[in-house]
Amino acid sequence: MTYLILGLIVFLGVHSVRIVADGWRAAQLKRLGEGAWKGVYSLLSLAGFGLIVWGYAQARQEPVALWTAPVAMRHVAALLTLIAFVLLVSAYVPRNSIKSVLHHPMVLAVKVWAFAHLLANGTLADLVLFGAFLAWAVASYAAARKRDRAAGTQYPAGTMAGTAATIFVGAVTWAAFAFWLHGALIGVRPFG
């Protein structure tokens, strides 16, 4: 569990700089340059992610059960994860109505993904991992919306084509992950 917690501190810590120290971040970007800043950010993020993966894998070998989720929660989690994939894709597809309305769909995707996994999993490692990501996503979304209001940020209106493409790509990506990749990469098959 130590490596999981350390990984979360590093990974979410790096991703929280803009939440807690946006002025410091801007000063460092100016001082170091965008390339150097992104390089350090990426290296720390990768190190944190590696520790999360390693620590979570270790914690799963000796799980500490806190609760047993009802089987129905798997279906709820699957539906919420589908929504999370659509939200994630909407962060990248231009001119879709989802991003136009929600403004920061990637952070909302993390929030929905983490909540879905908390509903379906009941070990201490799950609570630590998904609870940390959920707490981070709540704080990150609030901070991003506050920055948008302060800057008067306007998001372009979405189009029907952009929104349809977002939903289609999100659903197909979710299906590939749910039916094949989740089992291959995580070792858990959501549907059997």
Long-range contacts (C-beta under 8 A, 24 or more apart in sequence): 1-55, 1-58, 1-59, 1-124, 1-125, 1-128, 2-55, 3-51, 3-54, 3-55, 3-58, 4-51, 4-52, 4-54, 4-55, 4-56, 4-58, 4-59, 4-125, 4-128, 4-129, 5-55, 5-128, 6-51, 6-55, 7-48, 7-49, 7-50, 7-51, 7-52, 7-53, 7-54, 7-55, 8-48, 8-52, 8-128, 8-129, 8-132, 9-48, 10-44, 10-47, 10-48, 10-51, 11-44, 11-45, 11-48, 11-49, 11-51, 11-52, 12-48, 12-132, 12-133, 12-136, 13-48, 14-41, 14-44, 14-45, 14-48, 15-45, 15-136, 15-140, 16-136, 16-139, 16-140, 18-140, 18-143, 19-139, 19-140, 19-143, 22-143, 22-147, 52-129, 56-125, 56-129, 59-123, 59-124, 59-125, 59-128, 60-123, 60-125, 63-123, 63-124, 63-125, 64-123, 64-124, 64-125, 65-122, 65-123, 66-122, 66-123, 66-124, 66-127, 67-122, 68-122, 69-119, 69-120, 69-121, 69-122, 73-119, 73-120, 74-120, 74-190, 76-116, 76-119, 76-120, 77-116, 77-117, 77-119, 77-120, 77-190, 78-116, 78-178, 78-190, 78-191, 80-112, 80-113, 80-115, 80-116, 80-119, 81-112, 81-113, 81-116, 81-174, 81-178, 81-190, 82-170, 82-171, 82-174, 82-178, 83-112, 84-109, 84-110, 84-112, 84-113, 84-116, 85-109, 85-170, 85-171, 85-173, 85-174, 85-177, 86-166, 86-167, 86-170, 86-171, 86-174, 87-112, 87-170, 88-170, 89-166, 89-169, 89-170, 89-173, 90-166, 90-170, 93-162, 93-165, 93-166, 93-169, 94-162, 95-156, 95-157, 95-158, 95-159, 95-161, 95-162, 96-158, 96-159, 96-162, 96-163, 96-165, 96-166, 97-157, 97-158, 97-159, 97-162, 97-163, 98-158, 98-163, 98-166, 99-155, 99-158, 100-155, 100-156, 100-157, 100-158, 101-158, 103-144, 103-145, 103-148, 103-153, 103-155, 104-140, 104-141, 104-144, 104-145, 107-137, 107-140, 107-141, 107-144, 108-137, 108-141, 110-134, 110-136, 110-137, 110-140, 111-137, 111-138, 111-141
